[in-house]
Amino acid sequence: MYSTPNTVMSRFRLLLVSFSLLLGVVSSTSASSVSAACARPYKAVKNDSWSRIADKTGVSVQALLKQNNATTKSMILIGDTLCLPKGTTWNQPSTSSSGLRNLPAPSVRYSTRQAAAVIREVFPDHLEDKAISLAKRESKLTATSYTWCCVGLFQINWWAHKPWLKTIGVTKASQLLDARVNARAAYTIYKRSGGWSPWDL
């Protein structure tokens, strides 16, 4: 039987709707089962990935995947509830009560060109181009950019890295609004992680 273009499109739309409904059922079922059985749940936020969650919570990617019966190819959607491995001490900050707000402006302001120059000074020659590209993606090279969790050129997650940042003299989130401080902290994160995994690269 000959199918008109309208008939073909109608069938295609029906197929898409059915597939979307199926995905919704699978997603909601897995999330509810995890949250019910998990002693330390984690709710996914924007830009989360397996490596980013592992980095911010202080666990290994392998342990996180095993705990959630997942692989690195398993999709994470905003709002998904995952389970952190037993013994994890990290607590997810509340966006309403603990979110970063009204950070004081740094004493020194950097243009995007100056910010790029700072990154070139801080990072080794073989890493500087990748670092600048990453900062463009994260903050558009705007040193004073921040959200409820992440600060500055490299959008460093204050809550995830706060415990060790004091070892390099960073005791306040507002310090990360300084391009030079942020770049140095980002390079330290790179070395601590052995690569770009905290930024999912």
Secondary structure, DSSP 8 states (H G I E B T S, - for coil): ----HHHHHHHHHHHHHHHHHHHHHHHHHHHHHHHHH-SSEEE--TT--HHHHHHHHT--HHHHHHHTT--TTS---TT-EEE--TT-------TTTTS--S----SS---HHHHHHHHHHHS-HHHHHHHHHHHHHHHTT-TT-B-SSEETTTTEEHHHHHHHHGGGT--SGGGGGSHHHHHHHHHHHHHHHTSSGGGT-
